[in-house]
Amino acid sequence: MFINIGKSKWMKLILFITTFAFVGTAFVALIIYKFAGNMQGVAQVNGKEIPMAEFYYQVTLITRQMENQGIDTAPLKKQIYADAIRNVIDQELLFQEAQREGIEATKEEVKRYILDIEAFKEDGKFSKDRYLAFLSQVNITPSFFEEILRKELSIRHLLTLQRVGFYLTEDELNTYINKQLSRISGEFVLIKPPEYRPTDKEIKEYYEKNLKKFAGKKGKLIAVYQISIKELGSENAQKKAQQIYKKLKNNEKVAPEKGVKKIFEDVVYDNNNKLPEKIKKEIKNLSKDKNISLVSEEDSYYLIKYIKDVSKPQPLEKVKEQIISQLKKERSKESLKKLYDEVKEIIKMEKNLKNIAVNYRAKIKKIKGETVQTVEAEFGVLPEDLGKIVRSKEGQIVGPFKTSSGVLIGKISRIEPPEKERKEEMEGLLKPILLESKYRTLVQMLIDKLKEDSEIIINRRLLQ
């Protein structure tokens, strides 16, 4: 049995039938998925294939939730697809774990649950018409809906079982509250790395190495072959067109011969070319999935071959500021790491904050009786470093800490513990929040563990 855990942030992604709500997620899975392009379902988890219907159902839910929040989902198709794939895989992993634990929901339980859903009731009683209207609205069958619900209920059983005996320790609660409410006095020095301005040479080199990032006008590399009916005759031209079609399909070279010639091979960005109108229309429909098309005219057949998508890069001057910003960002990471390592060594020997400030031409900032949130806001300290400041010893240098703009060190002169009344008030407010936060973290650990122990294959086509 896994350690006691419960609802994670991911669990908010499970369909809660009673409200028809769907909440997005973001998480990092420390796992490398296998990919397959020939499966019928969305993915396979430990040999079990997840139906494509579950994937599209999740896509619908995510899309509707975003649209209800006023988000334009048109440019977010890849993100939505990726989220939907993660959701169905996580659901299947937890469902399979529930099956292994012997706590899978029964069909009778699913039936009782459906009959008890308020949204399906009319005058306090279950309404079949309302139920079917909902299914019609989301375009699913009763059997599919019941299977989704069976998975959800099974997962709820699993997470309810994991919650038994779960608790938050007093030390965990006190550590968090002390970090939030303790007041500190002392001095801080924010040391900033030297300002960097990339040279024209560096900007040009970055541009040339990353042309794909600066795609502007998009087009298609197209080849067009003409088979002359006039020269070959109708029957021979038709046979020749069939032969060339097979060659193009197999990516074989088409040699020029009597009645056959390549009349065009270039990038088509728009309709401003001299190709016949029928061919222009067909080019619009060509892609890597449908890469050959045949157009028939009175005197010729035309075979159009899509080769690849092409992007015409934007001019350097147009993206120059973007490149400068990116180069600064990259150099900033390097400079910050170098500065951090340097300061870390210096404070081992030098304990006088003023001398360090003078050496780096930095200013000393004094604070008195402020919470660590003030330090966080003032200097951009990461939340995980705030506890180190509160737990530091008075009179000793604390740090260094990487911030959003430099490296911070300080010397704490006084740490005042939280007032008793304020602490008790905060305990009442924060305990359920921290308990749930810890619970979510541990459930995510379960999901990650299941992924590590599972064989997961994703349908490659959905990510293309």
C-alpha positions in Angstrom: 0.0 0.0 0.0 1.3 3.4 -0.8 1.8 6.1 1.9 -1.3 7.9 3.0 -2.1 10.6 0.5 -5.1 12.3 -1.0 -6.4 14.7 -3.5 -3.6 16.4 -5.5 -3.8 19.4 -7.8 -4.2 16.9 -10.5 -7.4 15.5 -8.9 -9.0 18.9 -9.7 -8.7 17.7 -13.3 -11.0 14.8 -12.8 -14.6 15.5 -14.0 -16.7 16.5 -11.0 -20.0 15.5 -12.4 -22.1 17.5 -10.0 -20.8 20.8 -11.2 -19.5 19.9 -14.6 -16.4 21.9 -13.8 -12.9 21.4 -15.1 -9.8 22.9 -13.7 -6.5 23.1 -15.7 -3.2 21.8 -14.4 0.5 22.3 -14.7 3.0 19.7 -13.5 6.3 18.2 -14.5 6.5 14.5 -14.9 9.9 13.1 -14.5 9.5 10.4 -17.0 10.2 9.7 -20.7 7.2 8.5 -22.6 7.5 6.1 -25.5 5.7 7.1 -28.7 3.8 5.1 -31.3 2.2 6.3 -34.5 0.0 3.3 -35.3 -2.2 2.8 -32.3 -6.0 3.4 -32.4 -6.3 4.9 -28.9 -4.8 8.0 -27.3 -2.2 6.0 -25.3 -1.4 2.6 -23.8 -0.9 2.3 -20.0 0.6 -1.1 -19.0 -0.8 -2.6 -22.1 -4.3 -1.2 -21.8 -5.3 1.2 -24.5 -7.2 4.3 -23.6 -10.0 5.0 -26.1 -9.7 8.1 -28.3 -13.2 9.2 -27.0 -11.8 9.8 -23.5 -9.1 12.1 -25.0 -11.6 14.1 -27.1 -13.9 14.3 -24.1 -11.1 15.8 -22.0 -10.3 18.2 -24.9 -13.9 19.4 -24.9 -13.8 20.0 -21.1 -10.6 21.9 -21.1 -11.6 24.0 -24.1 -15.0 24.9 -22.6 -13.4 25.8 -19.2 -10.9 28.1 -21.0 -13.6 29.7 -23.1 -15.8 30.3 -20.1 -12.8 32.3 -18.7 -12.7 34.4 -21.8 -9.5 32.7 -23.2 -9.1 32.4 -27.0 -8.4 28.7 -27.4 -7.7 28.8 -31.1 -3.9 29.2 -30.8 -3.7 26.8 -27.8 -4.6 23.5 -29.6 -1.2 21.8 -28.9 -1.3 22.8 -25.2 -4.9 21.6 -24.8 -4.0 18.3 -26.5 -1.0 17.8 -24.3 -3.0 18.6 -21.1 -5.8 16.2 -22.2 -3.2 13.4 -22.8 -1.7 13.9 -19.4 -5.1 13.9 -17.8 -6.3 10.6 -19.3 -3.0 8.9 -18.6 -3.1 10.0 -14.9 -6.7 8.9 -14.6 -5.8 5.5 -16.0 -2.8 5.1 -13.7 -4.9 5.9 -10.6 -7.8 3.7 -11.8 -5.4 0.8 -12.3 -4.0 1.3 -8.9 -7.6 1.3 -7.5 -8.2 -2.0 -9.3 -5.1 -3.5 -7.8 -6.2 -2.4 -4.3 -9.6 -4.1 -5.0 -11.6 -0.9 -4.5 -13.0 -0.4 -8.0 -16.4 1.1 -8.2 -19.2 -1.3 -9.2 -21.9 -0.7 -11.9 -24.5 -0.6 -9.2 -22.6 2.1 -7.4 -22.3 4.1 -10.6 -26.1 3.8 -11.2 -26.9 5.0 -7.7 -24.5 8.0 -8.1 -26.1 9.0 -11.4 -29.6 8.8 -9.8 -28.4 11.1 -7.0 -26.9 13.9 -9.2 -28.9 17.0 -8.6 -28.3 18.3 -12.1 -30.2 15.3 -13.4 -33.2 15.8 -11.1 -36.6 17.4 -11.8 -38.9 18.1 -8.8 -36.5 16.2 -6.6 -36.6 13.0 -8.8 -34.2 11.7 -11.4 -35.1 12.8 -14.9 -34.0 10.6 -17.8 -34.7 13.5 -20.2 -32.3 15.8 -18.3 -29.7 13.0 -18.2 -29.9 12.4 -21.9 -29.9 16.1 -22.6 -26.6 16.5 -20.8 -25.1 13.5 -22.7 -26.3 15.1 -26.0 -24.8 18.4 -25.0 -21.3 16.9 -24.5 -21.8 14.4 -27.3 -21.2 11.1 -25.4 -23.2 7.9 -25.0 -24.6 6.7 -21.7 -22.2 3.7 -21.6 -19.2 6.0 -22.1 -20.3 8.4 -19.4 -20.8 5.6 -17.0 -17.3 4.3 -17.7 -15.9 7.8 -17.0 -17.8 8.0 -13.8 -16.7 4.5 -12.8 -13.1 5.6 -13.1 -13.7 8.7 -11.2 -15.5 6.9 -8.3 -12.7 4.3 -8.2 -10.1 7.0 -8.0 -12.1 8.7 -5.2 -12.1 5.4 -3.3 -8.3 5.1 -3.7 -7.6 8.6 -2.5 -10.1 8.4 0.4 -8.3 5.2 1.5 -4.9 7.0 1.3 -6.2 9.9 3.4 -6.8 7.6 6.5 -4.2 8.6 9.1 -2.9 11.5 7.2 -2.0 14.5 9.4 0.1 17.7 9.6 2.7 17.9 12.4 3.0 20.8 14.9 6.5 21.3 13.7 5.4 21.7 10.1 2.7 24.2 11.1 5.0 26.2 13.4 7.8 26.4 10.9 5.4 27.9 8.3 3.8 30.3 10.7 7.1 31.5 12.2 8.3 32.1 8.6 5.2 34.2 7.9 4.8 36.2 11.1 8.3 36.6 12.6 9.7 40.1 12.4 13.4 40.7 11.6 15.8 43.6 11.9 19.1 43.9 10.2 21.1 45.0 7.1 21.0 43.6 3.6 23.3 44.1 0.6 22.0 43.3 -3.0 25.0 42.7 -5.2 24.2 43.0 -8.9 26.2 41.5 -11.8 27.8 43.9 -14.3 25.4 45.1 -17.0 25.8 43.3 -20.3 25.1 44.7 -23.8 25.6 42.2 -26.7 27.7 43.3 -29.6 26.4 43.5 -33.2 28.5 40.4 -34.0 26.9 38.4 -31.2 23.4 39.6 -32.3 24.0 38.5 -35.9 25.5 35.2 -34.9 22.5 34.4 -32.7 20.1 35.4 -35.5 21.8 33.2 -38.0 21.9 30.2 -35.6 18.2 30.5 -34.6 16.4 31.5 -37.8 13.6 29.0 -37.0 12.7 31.1 -34.0 12.1 34.2 -36.1 9.7 32.6 -38.6 7.7 35.2 -40.4 5.9 34.5 -43.6 4.9 30.9 -43.9 4.7 28.9 -47.1 5.0 25.5 -48.7 7.7 24.1 -50.9 5.7 22.7 -53.9 6.6 20.8 -57.1 4.1 20.6 -60.0 4.4 18.1 -62.8 2.5 18.4 -66.1 1.4 15.4 -68.1 0.3 16.5 -71.6 -2.9 14.9 -72.9 -2.3 16.6 -76.2 1.1 14.9 -76.6 0.4 11.5 -75.2 -3.3 11.0 -75.8 -6.0 10.6 -73.2 -5.4 7.0 -72.3 -1.6 7.1 -72.2 -1.6 10.4 -70.3 -3.9 8.8 -67.7 -1.6 5.8 -67.3 1.5 8.1 -67.0 -0.2 10.2 -64.4 -0.9 7.1 -62.3 2.8 6.0 -62.7 4.1 9.4 -61.6 1.6 9.5 -58.7 3.1 6.2 -57.4 6.6 7.6 -57.7 5.8 10.8 -55.9 4.0 8.8 -53.2 7.2 6.7 -52.7 9.4 9.9 -52.9 11.1 8.6 -56.0 12.6 10.9 -58.6 10.5 11.8 -61.6 12.7 12.1 -64.8 11.6 14.4 -67.6 10.3 12.5 -70.7 8.1 13.1 -73.7 4.8 14.6 -72.5 6.0 14.9 -68.9 7.8 17.9 -67.4 8.2 19.7 -64.0 6.8 23.1 -64.6 7.2 24.5 -61.1 9.3 23.9 -57.9 9.4 26.8 -55.4 8.0 28.1 -52.2 4.4 29.3 -52.4 3.6 31.9 -49.8 0.3 33.1 -51.1 -1.8 33.1 -54.2 0.4 35.7 -55.9 1.9 33.3 -58.5 1.2 32.4 -62.1 0.0 28.9 -61.5 -3.5 27.9 -62.8 -6.4 28.7 -60.4 -7.3 25.0 -59.8 -3.7 24.3 -58.8 -3.6 27.3 -56.4 -6.8 26.0 -54.8 -5.3 22.5 -54.3 -2.0 23.9 -52.9 -4.0 25.4 -50.0 -5.2 21.9 -49.0 -1.8 20.2 -49.2 0.2 19.3 -46.0 2.5 16.6 -44.8 -0.6 14.4 -44.2 -2.1 15.0 -47.6 1.0 15.7 -49.8 -0.1 14.8 -53.3 -3.0 16.1 -55.4 -4.1 15.5 -59.0 -5.7 18.3 -61.1 -7.3 17.5 -64.4 -7.5 20.1 -67.2 -8.7 19.8 -70.8 -5.2 19.4 -72.2 -3.2 18.2 -69.3 -3.0 16.4 -65.9 -1.2 18.2 -63.1 0.4 16.4 -60.2 1.1 18.6 -57.2 3.6 17.4 -54.6 3.9 19.0 -51.2 7.6 18.8 -50.0 7.7 20.7 -46.7 6.6 23.8 -44.9 8.9 26.8 -45.2 9.1 29.9 -43.1 10.7 33.1 -44.3 12.6 34.6 -41.4 11.8 38.1 -40.2 14.5 40.7 -41.0 17.2 41.0 -38.4 16.3 44.6 -37.6 12.8 43.7 -36.8 13.8 41.1 -34.2 17.0 42.8 -32.9 15.5 43.9 -29.6 14.1 40.4 -29.0 17.5 38.9 -29.6 19.2 41.5 -27.3 16.6 40.6 -24.6 17.3 36.9 -25.0 21.1 37.2 -25.0 20.8 39.4 -21.8 18.7 36.7 -20.2 21.1 33.9 -21.1 24.1 35.9 -20.0 22.4 37.0 -16.8 22.0 33.3 -15.7 25.7 32.8 -16.3 26.8 36.0 -14.6 24.5 35.4 -11.6 25.9 31.9 -11.0 29.4 33.2 -11.3 28.7 36.1 -8.9 26.9 33.7 -6.5 29.8 31.3 -6.3 32.2 34.3 -5.8 30.2 35.8 -3.0 29.8 32.5 -1.3 33.6 32.1 -1.1 34.1 35.7 0.0 31.7 35.5 3.0 33.6 32.6 4.4 36.5 35.0 5.1 35.0 38.5 5.2 32.4 39.0 7.9 32.1 42.8 7.6 29.0 43.6 5.6 30.2 47.1 4.9 33.5 45.9 3.4 31.7 43.6 1.1 29.3 46.4 0.0 32.2 48.7 -0.8 34.0 46.0 -2.7 31.0 45.5 -5.0 29.9 49.2 -5.0 26.6 48.2 -3.5 24.4 49.9 -0.9 23.4 48.6 2.5 19.7 48.5 3.1 18.5 48.6 6.7 15.2 47.1 7.9 13.6 47.1 11.3 10.8 45.0 12.6 9.7 43.8 9.2 8.3 40.4 8.1 10.2 38.3 5.6 7.6 39.2 3.1 9.1 42.7 3.1 12.5 41.2 2.3 10.9 39.1 -0.5 9.2 42.1 -2.1 12.2 44.4 -1.6 14.9 42.2 -3.1 13.1 39.4 -5.0 14.1 36.6 -2.6 12.8 33.2 -3.6 10.1 31.8 -1.2 12.1 28.8 -0.3 14.9 31.0 1.0 12.7 33.0 3.4 12.8 30.3 6.0 16.6 30.3 6.0 16.5 34.0 6.9 14.1 33.5 9.8 16.1 30.6 11.1 19.5 32.5 10.9 21.5 33.4 14.0 21.6 37.0 15.1 24.9 38.7 14.3 25.9 36.3 11.6 25.9 36.9 7.8 23.0 35.1 6.1 23.1 34.1 2.5 24.0 34.3 -0.3 20.6 34.1 -2.0 20.0 34.3 -5.7 17.3 36.9 -6.4 15.6 38.1 -9.6 18.2 40.9 -10.0 21.4 39.8 -8.2 22.8 38.1 -5.1 21.6 39.0 -1.6 23.5 38.8 1.7 22.5 40.1 5.1 23.2 40.3 8.8 20.3 39.8 11.1 20.4 41.8 14.4 17.1 40.7 15.8 14.4 38.1 15.2 11.1 38.7 17.0 8.8 35.6 17.3 5.1 36.0 16.4 2.7 37.4 19.0 0.7 34.6 20.7 -2.8 35.8 19.7 -1.7 36.4 16.1 -0.1 33.0 15.9 -3.2 31.2 17.2 -5.4 33.1 14.7 -3.0 32.1 11.9 -3.0 28.5 13.0 -6.8 28.3 12.6 -6.7 29.8 9.2 -3.6 28.0 7.8 -3.9 24.5 9.1 -6.5 23.2 6.7 -4.7 25.0 3.8 -1.3 23.5 4.7 -2.9 20.1 5.2 -4.4 20.1 1.8 -1.2 21.5 0.2 0.8 18.7 1.8 -1.8 16.2 0.7 -1.6 17.4 -2.9 2.1 17.1 -2.9 2.0 13.5 -1.6 -0.6 12.5 -4.2 1.6 13.9 -6.9 4.3 11.7 -5.5 2.0 8.7 -5.9 1.3 9.7 -9.5 5.0 10.1 -10.3 5.7 6.7 -8.7 3.0 5.0 -10.8 4.5 6.6 -13.9 8.0 5.4 -13.1 6.7 1.8 -12.6 4.4 1.8 -15.7 4.8 1.2 -19.4 3.3 4.2 -21.1 3.1 4.6 -24.9 1.5 7.8 -26.4 -0.1 8.0 -29.8 2.5 10.2 -31.7 -0.1 11.5 -34.1 -1.8 13.5 -31.4 1.3 15.5 -30.7 2.1 16.4 -34.3 
